Structure formats: C-alpha cells, structure tokens
Amino acid sequence: MEQPQEQASRHVRTEDLLAPPPIGRALALAGLAAVAGAAIWGLLRIYGNLEHGVVAWGIGGLIGFAIIKAGGHGVVLSTAGAVLAVLSIAAGKQISFQSMQNEIIESSMEQVALSYDETRTDAEAWAKLGDSPSDEAVEEFALDHNFDVDNAAQLRSEFGPDLDRFAAEQPSREVWTESKRTIVEESIAENFTFMDYLREDFNLFDILFIGLGIATAFGMVHKHTLALQVEARQNMRGDPQDEPEDKENE
C-alpha cells in the first residue's frame, strides 16, 4: 500500500515543487555577467586583436553560472539567460565593430595628413591663377596637379572652395588634418556599416559558438532546475535509502 506522503507527492505539480526564485537578484547578477562578457569580448578585440566565437560560449556559461549562484531556477530565468547571452554577444560584436571602424578612421586620417604638403602646393598654385582664371588656365591647372575632373566648371565647384580656403587661412598640418575628420568619419560610416562588418567577420564557427553560448546559458539553468525538482520530490517521498537503516534499528 502506498504511503500517504507518496500519494501526495504525485498530486503536486512539478512547477510547484520549488519556492519562487529570486528573479530580481538573479536578473541583476546575470545582467552584470552579460556586461562583463561583452566587455571581455571588446577588450580582447581592442588590446589583443583577438576575436573568437569561443568567447560567446564562455559568455553563456558565465550568465548561466550567475543565475544559479543567485538562487535562480525555472523556465523564466532559463529563457532570460538565453536572451541576455544574445544581448551580451551582440554588444561584444558591436564593440568589436566600433574598434575596427576607429582603426580604419585613424588609418585614413594618417593618409590625410600625408596629403597636406600636396594640398598646400595645389592651393598656392591655385591662388596664383587669380580671382577669375580662364577655363583654359583652370583645365591646365587640373592636368598639372592631377585633378580628375571633366571640365573647368567641375573643378571650380568641387575643389575651388577648399583651395581658396586653404590659401587664405594657411592652416597647420594638425589643424587641417583635424578639419577633415568629420568628412572621413561620415564617409567610413556610410561605406562600412555593421552589416558589412558581420558579412566580413562572421563564419560558421562563430555561428556554432554563439549557438553554444545561448544553449549553455539556457541549459545550465534548466538542468539546475530539474535537479532541484528531483531533489524536492525525493524529499516529499522520504529518502528511500534511510528506510533499511530504520528497519534494522527496530
């Protein structure tokens, strides 16, 4: 005949076996883990020039561990762990993208600085043409200074204002280079987007490790929940290992 305690345990829903988890504390600790994971990803890219999908796997493990450490369990926190893993990995990729974009900008700025002397020479030659040079003089200037234009009007409209400004202000190399930064940044932002970065950087191994990271964050909490539920149901039924000892003592 079944014991009353065993009969009662069968009528308890699995989700009711455990006390409600500390969701706020678990999410807070998991959020910190997600931020730390994204920061680690970014630091490895910035200072180590290293970016590998295995970091995504580690992020998932870190978030899952944080939820369990905070006493978390259940479907809600398992799902939250997976979502936080996605957000952390995405943030890490965004940091990597910004780092790469900044490198491109600085490299472009170095090229701009190198063109200072050539621009100064062009501006001085342009100024010598006077206020109203003829089309023939402008076209000859374009040929001599390697301006890729179709006619004198195009040179006047596209390059004339900058040449006039340079000739009038005579900026230093540093001032002139920095004046071009906004143009360089806008050009790179337009021609090298986050999607461009992903197309160049993403591969099958990255997708695999990102999937493992998400699955790890979810799976760690889910397995922990199942273990707690099994333990709780065993406690409700009584520990069967203790029964032989009790009979021997009788």
C-alpha positions, 0 to 999 in steps of 0.5 A: 500500500502506498504511503500517504506522503507518496500519494501526495507527492504525485498530486503536486505539480512539478512547477510547484515543487520549488519556492519562487526564485529570486528573479530580481537578484538573479536578473541583476547578477546575470545582467552584470555577467552579460556586461562583463562578457561583452566587455571581455569580448571588446577588450580582447578585440581592442588590446589583443586583436583577438576575436573568437566565437569561443568567447560567446560560449564562455559568455553563456556559461558565465550568465548561466553560472550567475543565475544559479549562484543567485538562487535562480531556477525555472523556465523564466530565468532559463529563457532570460539567460538565453536572451541576455547571452544574445544581448551580451554577444551582440554588444561584444560584436558591436564593440568589436565593430566600433574598434575596427571602424576607429582603426580604419578612421585613424588609418585614413586620417594618417593618409590625410595628413600625408596629403597636406604638403600636396594640398598646400602646393595645389592651393598656392598654385591655385591662388596664383591663377587669380580671382577669375582664371580662364577655363583654359588656365583652370583645365591646365591647372587640373592636368598639372596637379592631377585633378580628375575632373571633366571640365573647368566648371567641375573643378571650380565647384568641387575643389575651388572652395577648399583651395581658396580656403586653404590659401587664405587661412594657411592652416597647420598640418594638425589643424587641417588634418583635424578639419577633415575628420568629420568628412572621413568619419561620415564617409567610413560610416556610410561605406562600412556599416555593421552589416558589412562588418558581420558579412566580413567577420562572421563564419560558421564557427562563430555561428556554432559558438554563439549557438553554444553560448545561448544553449549553455546559458539556457541549459545550465539553468534548466538542468539546475532546475530539474535537479532541484525538482528531483531533489524536492520530490525525493524529499516529499517521498522520504529518502528511500535509502534511510528506510533499511537503516530504520528497519534494522534499528527496530 
